């Protein structure tokens, strides 16, 4: 009788401790930036429910096995005056049926629950107003293309919020330009692999505006850990405003500034003369200007340095001669909050240091140091700061 009471107390204590631990882990995890326990889209919510369901089944199994183990240890422990051999039982049909049928039933339940979620998420119908985004993984950065708007950006994905009144899902087509990557934003949906020569798909419907963080979830090389990912969920008006800004070439932005500067009482912002940054010059003008780059730290001189170096072979700046595809599109570089796929904040100081030696922030990244002079670094930084 004492043994049974003691066993009951131990079992209740173990269950209480496990419950407290489970609740503490859930509350702590839900407050983390990359937690699956705080979903903000339908796919993430479905995956959370399935995870909790599987976790509860595993907890029941763990509790049952642990209770039986504790019972066996207490009930059949060695006692000082026990000298006789305990009864020997060879075979039990009831026990063998139990440990065969119960696991089969558990597996069937888990299979059916998983299949339901898979089909509900992967076979969801695509609405006519859905946003299409092509995601291309590179070592070690993300490329985002918006075919409906003719917009290309990098590392920071902007999508509209989806509400019951105005539902708007985002459908992603994912592929890789080099090795295997994996797109994962835990609060918006489960991870999906990006494979060369293959297109995978996923979708989500973010239900609250804000910033959601993620990263590559598949080891892809030396800087896999710094292939970070930022998803900005904007209100419909703010998203359309962002799209409108991204659709502008830098020549349009520069011409708009030039027009404003030429208006009466606009000041002497354009007193230096010459072409504004990012305007397309003729070959003769480019050669004449590039032959005489002054020491002044100006965006014009910085653009000439940028176009003279190998930068234009890797990067694109719309409205200029830079049309590279190997590195991120820099047309609206300063509209992004971070550099190097989230490795550092996008500030003038970090930008100049990144140009000077990218390896100091991201060792093993594929962008080489150009070995420019300090003045050339300053000039190029001044130019890149105009790419808004």
C-alpha positions as CSV (number, residue, x, y, z in Angstrom):
1,X,0.0,0.0,0.0
2,X,2.8,2.4,0.9
3,X,4.5,1.6,-2.4
4,X,1.4,2.5,-4.4
5,X,0.9,5.7,-2.5
6,X,4.6,6.6,-3.0
7,X,4.3,5.8,-6.7
8,X,1.1,7.9,-7.0
9,X,2.9,10.9,-5.4
10,X,5.9,10.5,-7.8
11,X,3.6,10.3,-10.8
12,X,1.6,13.4,-9.8
13,X,4.9,15.3,-9.2
14,X,6.3,14.3,-12.6
15,X,3.1,15.3,-14.4
16,X,3.0,18.7,-12.7
17,X,6.7,19.3,-13.4
18,X,6.2,18.4,-17.1
19,X,3.1,20.6,-17.4
20,X,5.0,23.6,-15.9
21,X,7.9,23.0,-18.2
22,X,5.6,22.7,-21.2
23,X,3.8,25.9,-20.4
24,X,7.0,27.8,-19.7
25,X,8.6,26.6,-23.0
26,X,5.5,27.7,-25.0
27,X,5.3,31.1,-23.4
28,X,9.1,31.7,-23.8
29,X,9.1,30.4,-27.4
30,X,6.1,32.5,-28.4
31,X,7.9,35.7,-27.5
32,X,11.0,34.9,-29.7
33,X,11.2,36.5,-33.2
34,X,11.4,33.2,-35.0
35,X,8.9,31.1,-33.1
36,X,6.4,28.7,-34.6
37,X,4.2,29.2,-31.5
38,X,3.0,32.6,-32.6
39,X,1.6,32.1,-36.1
40,X,0.4,35.1,-38.2
41,X,-0.8,33.3,-41.3
42,X,-3.1,30.4,-42.1
43,X,-0.3,27.9,-43.1
44,X,1.7,28.7,-40.0
45,X,-1.4,28.4,-37.8
46,X,-2.2,24.9,-39.3
47,X,1.4,23.8,-38.8
48,X,1.3,25.0,-35.2
49,X,-1.9,23.0,-34.5
50,X,-0.3,19.9,-36.0
51,X,2.9,20.4,-34.0
52,X,0.9,20.8,-30.7
53,X,-1.1,17.7,-31.6
54,X,2.1,15.6,-32.2
55,X,3.7,17.0,-29.1
56,X,0.7,16.0,-26.9
57,X,0.8,12.5,-28.3
58,X,4.5,12.2,-27.7
59,X,3.9,13.6,-24.2
60,X,1.3,10.9,-23.5
61,X,3.6,8.2,-24.7
62,X,6.5,9.6,-22.7
63,X,4.3,9.8,-19.5
64,X,3.0,6.2,-20.0
65,X,6.5,4.7,-20.5
66,X,8.0,6.7,-17.7
67,X,5.2,5.7,-15.3
68,X,5.6,2.0,-16.1
69,X,9.3,2.3,-15.7
70,X,9.0,4.0,-12.3
71,X,6.4,1.4,-11.2
72,X,8.7,-1.5,-12.2
73,X,11.6,0.1,-10.3
74,X,9.6,0.7,-7.1
75,X,7.4,-2.4,-7.2
76,X,10.0,-4.9,-8.0
77,X,13.1,-3.4,-6.3
78,X,15.3,-5.6,-4.2
79,X,14.5,-5.8,-0.5
80,X,16.8,-6.9,2.3
81,X,14.9,-10.1,3.2
82,X,13.9,-11.2,-0.3
83,X,15.8,-14.3,-1.1
84,X,13.2,-16.1,-3.3
85,X,13.2,-15.8,-7.0
86,X,10.1,-13.7,-8.2
87,X,7.5,-15.5,-10.4
88,X,8.6,-16.0,-14.0
89,X,6.1,-15.1,-16.7
90,X,6.8,-16.3,-20.2
91,X,4.7,-14.6,-22.9
92,X,1.5,-12.6,-22.6
93,X,-1.0,-12.4,-25.5
94,X,-2.6,-9.3,-24.0
95,X,0.7,-7.4,-23.6
96,X,1.9,-8.3,-27.1
97,X,-1.4,-7.3,-28.7
98,X,-1.3,-4.0,-26.8
99,X,2.2,-3.0,-27.9
100,X,1.4,-3.9,-31.5
101,X,-2.0,-2.4,-31.9
102,X,-1.5,0.8,-29.9
103,X,1.6,2.0,-32.0
104,X,-0.3,1.2,-35.2
105,X,-3.2,3.3,-34.1
106,X,-0.9,6.1,-33.1
107,X,0.9,6.0,-36.5
108,X,-2.4,6.1,-38.3
109,X,-3.7,9.1,-36.4
110,X,-0.4,11.0,-37.0
111,X,-0.5,10.1,-40.7
112,X,-4.1,11.3,-41.1
113,X,-3.5,14.5,-39.2
114,X,-0.3,15.3,-41.2
115,X,-2.0,14.5,-44.5
116,X,-4.9,16.8,-43.7
117,X,-2.6,19.7,-43.1
118,X,-0.4,19.0,-46.1
119,X,-3.3,18.9,-48.5
120,X,-5.0,21.9,-46.9
121,X,-1.8,24.0,-47.3
122,X,-0.3,22.7,-50.5
123,X,-3.5,22.4,-52.5
124,X,-5.0,25.7,-51.4
125,X,-6.7,27.5,-54.4
126,X,-5.0,30.6,-55.8
127,X,-7.2,33.7,-55.7
128,X,-7.3,36.0,-58.7
129,X,-5.9,38.9,-56.6
130,X,-3.0,37.0,-55.1
131,X,0.5,38.5,-55.2
132,X,3.1,36.5,-57.1
133,X,6.7,36.6,-56.0
134,X,9.6,34.7,-57.5
135,X,12.3,33.9,-54.9
136,X,15.8,33.0,-56.1
137,X,18.4,31.8,-53.6
138,X,22.0,32.8,-54.1
139,X,25.2,32.4,-52.0
140,X,24.4,34.1,-49.7
141,X,21.5,36.5,-50.4
142,X,17.9,36.5,-51.6
143,X,16.5,37.8,-54.8
144,X,12.8,38.8,-55.0
145,X,11.1,39.4,-58.3
146,X,7.5,40.8,-58.6
147,X,6.5,39.8,-62.2
148,X,3.1,41.6,-61.8
149,X,4.9,44.9,-61.2
150,X,8.2,44.5,-62.9
151,X,10.1,45.1,-59.7
152,X,13.3,43.4,-58.5
153,X,14.7,43.7,-55.0
154,X,17.0,41.8,-52.6
155,X,17.0,40.4,-49.1
156,X,13.9,42.3,-47.9
157,X,10.5,41.0,-49.1
158,X,7.5,43.4,-49.0
159,X,4.0,41.9,-49.1
160,X,0.5,43.2,-48.3
161,X,-1.4,42.3,-45.2
162,X,-4.3,39.9,-45.7
163,X,-7.5,40.6,-43.7
164,X,-11.0,39.0,-43.6
165,X,-12.4,42.2,-45.3
166,X,-9.6,42.3,-47.9
167,X,-8.0,38.9,-48.2
168,X,-4.8,38.8,-50.3
169,X,-2.5,35.8,-50.2
170,X,1.1,35.9,-51.3
171,X,2.2,32.9,-53.5
172,X,5.9,32.3,-53.8
173,X,7.8,30.4,-56.5
174,X,11.2,29.3,-55.2
175,X,14.3,28.2,-57.0
176,X,18.1,28.5,-56.6
177,X,20.8,30.0,-58.8
178,X,23.6,27.8,-57.3
179,X,23.2,25.3,-54.4
180,X,20.4,24.2,-52.2
181,X,18.8,26.8,-49.9
182,X,15.7,26.8,-47.8
183,X,13.2,29.6,-47.3
184,X,11.9,29.8,-43.7
185,X,10.0,32.5,-41.9
186,X,8.6,30.6,-38.9
187,X,5.7,33.0,-38.0
188,X,4.4,32.9,-41.6
189,X,4.9,29.3,-42.7
190,X,7.0,26.2,-42.8
191,X,10.3,26.0,-44.6
192,X,10.5,25.2,-48.2
193,X,13.6,24.2,-50.1
194,X,15.0,26.0,-53.1
195,X,16.7,23.7,-55.5
196,X,18.6,24.4,-58.8
197,X,16.6,23.6,-61.9
198,X,13.4,23.1,-59.9
199,X,10.6,25.4,-58.8
200,X,8.9,24.8,-55.5
201,X,5.9,26.7,-54.3
202,X,4.5,28.0,-51.0
203,X,2.1,30.7,-49.9
204,X,1.0,32.6,-46.8
205,X,-1.5,35.3,-45.9
206,X,0.0,37.6,-43.2
207,X,-2.7,38.8,-40.9
208,X,-0.9,41.6,-39.1
209,X,1.4,44.3,-40.4
210,X,5.0,44.3,-39.2
211,X,8.4,42.8,-39.6
212,X,8.9,39.0,-39.7
213,X,12.4,37.5,-39.6
214,X,13.7,34.2,-41.0
215,X,16.7,32.8,-42.7
216,X,18.0,30.1,-44.9
217,X,17.3,26.8,-43.2
218,X,19.6,24.6,-45.3
219,X,23.4,24.7,-45.0
220,X,24.5,26.3,-48.2
221,X,28.2,27.3,-47.6
222,X,30.5,29.3,-45.5
223,X,28.0,32.2,-44.8
224,X,24.8,30.2,-44.5
225,X,24.3,31.5,-40.9
226,X,24.3,35.1,-42.2
227,X,21.9,34.5,-45.1
228,X,19.1,36.2,-43.2
229,X,15.6,37.1,-44.4
230,X,13.3,40.0,-43.6
231,X,9.6,40.1,-44.6
232,X,7.8,43.4,-44.3
233,X,4.0,43.0,-44.1
234,X,2.6,46.4,-45.2
235,X,-0.9,47.8,-45.2
236,X,-2.4,47.8,-48.8
237,X,-1.8,51.6,-49.2
238,X,1.8,51.4,-47.9
239,X,2.5,48.3,-50.1
240,X,1.3,50.1,-53.2
241,X,3.4,53.1,-52.3
242,X,6.4,50.9,-51.9
243,X,5.7,49.3,-55.3
244,X,5.4,52.7,-56.9
245,X,8.8,53.8,-55.5
246,X,10.5,50.6,-56.6
247,X,9.1,50.9,-60.1
248,X,11.0,54.2,-60.5
249,X,14.4,54.1,-62.1
250,X,17.1,56.1,-60.5
251,X,17.2,58.4,-63.7
252,X,13.5,59.3,-62.9
253,X,14.3,60.1,-59.3
254,X,17.4,62.1,-60.3
255,X,15.4,64.0,-62.9
256,X,12.7,64.8,-60.4
257,X,15.3,66.2,-58.0
258,X,16.8,68.2,-60.9
259,X,13.4,69.6,-61.7
260,X,12.8,70.6,-58.1
261,X,16.3,72.2,-57.9
262,X,15.6,74.2,-61.1
263,X,12.4,75.7,-59.7
264,X,12.4,79.3,-58.5
265,X,13.6,79.7,-54.9
266,X,14.8,76.1,-54.9
267,X,18.3,77.1,-53.8
268,X,21.6,76.2,-55.4
269,X,21.3,72.4,-55.1
270,X,22.3,71.9,-58.7
271,X,24.9,74.7,-58.9
272,X,27.7,72.1,-59.5
273,X,26.3,71.5,-63.0
274,X,26.8,68.3,-65.0
275,X,24.5,65.3,-65.2
276,X,22.6,64.3,-62.0
277,X,23.5,60.8,-60.5
278,X,22.1,57.8,-62.4
279,X,21.2,59.6,-65.6
280,X,22.1,57.8,-68.8
281,X,25.0,59.6,-70.5
282,X,26.1,59.1,-74.1
283,X,29.3,57.1,-74.7
284,X,31.2,60.3,-75.5
285,X,30.0,62.0,-72.3
286,X,30.9,58.9,-70.2
287,X,34.4,58.7,-71.6
288,X,35.0,62.5,-71.2
289,X,33.8,62.4,-67.6
290,X,35.6,59.2,-66.7
291,X,38.9,60.6,-68.0
292,X,38.8,63.3,-65.5
293,X,37.5,62.2,-62.1
294,X,38.2,65.0,-59.5
295,X,39.0,64.4,-55.9
296,X,35.7,65.8,-54.8
297,X,33.5,63.4,-52.8
298,X,30.4,63.8,-54.9
299,X,27.7,61.4,-56.1
300,X,28.7,62.2,-59.7
301,X,32.3,61.2,-59.1
302,X,31.2,58.2,-57.2
303,X,29.0,57.0,-60.1
304,X,32.0,57.3,-62.4
305,X,34.1,55.2,-60.0
306,X,31.3,52.7,-59.7
307,X,30.9,52.4,-63.5
308,X,34.7,52.2,-64.1
309,X,35.1,49.2,-61.7
310,X,33.8,45.7,-62.1
311,X,30.8,46.6,-59.9
312,X,28.6,47.0,-63.1
313,X,29.4,43.4,-64.1
314,X,27.7,42.1,-60.9
315,X,25.1,44.7,-60.0
316,X,22.2,46.5,-61.7
317,X,21.2,50.1,-61.3
318,X,18.3,50.9,-63.5
319,X,18.9,53.9,-65.7
320,X,22.6,53.4,-65.8
321,X,25.1,51.2,-67.7
322,X,25.2,48.9,-64.7
323,X,23.3,45.7,-65.7
324,X,24.9,42.9,-63.9
325,X,22.9,39.9,-62.6
326,X,25.4,38.1,-60.4
327,X,24.9,40.3,-57.3
328,X,21.9,42.1,-55.7
329,X,20.0,44.8,-57.7
330,X,21.2,48.1,-56.2
331,X,18.6,50.4,-57.8
332,X,16.9,51.1,-54.5
333,X,19.7,50.1,-52.1
334,X,19.1,52.8,-49.5
335,X,15.4,51.8,-49.2
336,X,16.6,48.6,-47.4
337,X,17.3,48.5,-43.7
338,X,20.2,46.1,-43.8
339,X,23.2,45.2,-45.9
340,X,24.6,41.8,-46.8
341,X,21.3,39.9,-46.3
342,X,20.7,41.2,-42.9
343,X,24.3,40.9,-41.6
344,X,24.6,44.6,-40.7
345,X,22.5,47.8,-40.6
346,X,22.4,49.9,-43.7
347,X,24.2,53.0,-42.5
348,X,26.7,55.2,-44.3
349,X,29.5,54.0,-42.1
350,X,28.7,50.3,-42.6
351,X,28.2,50.9,-46.3
352,X,31.6,52.4,-46.8
353,X,33.2,49.6,-44.7
354,X,31.3,47.0,-46.7
355,X,32.7,48.4,-50.0
356,X,36.2,48.5,-48.6
357,X,36.2,44.9,-47.4
358,X,33.0,42.8,-47.3
359,X,34.8,39.9,-45.5
360,X,35.0,41.9,-42.3
361,X,31.2,41.6,-42.0
362,X,30.7,38.3,-43.9
363,X,33.8,36.1,-44.2
364,X,33.5,33.8,-47.2
365,X,31.0,36.0,-49.1
366,X,31.4,36.0,-52.8
367,X,31.8,39.8,-53.1
368,X,35.5,40.6,-53.4
369,X,37.3,43.6,-52.0
370,X,37.9,46.0,-54.9
371,X,41.1,47.5,-53.2
372,X,40.1,51.1,-54.0
373,X,41.7,54.1,-52.4
374,X,40.0,55.7,-49.4
375,X,38.9,58.6,-51.5
376,X,37.3,56.3,-54.1
377,X,35.5,54.4,-51.3
378,X,34.1,57.7,-50.0
379,X,33.0,58.7,-53.5
380,X,31.3,55.5,-54.3
381,X,29.6,55.6,-50.9
382,X,28.3,59.1,-51.7
383,X,26.9,57.7,-54.9
384,X,25.3,54.6,-53.4
385,X,23.6,56.8,-50.7
386,X,21.6,58.4,-53.5
387,X,20.1,55.0,-54.6
388,X,16.8,55.4,-52.7
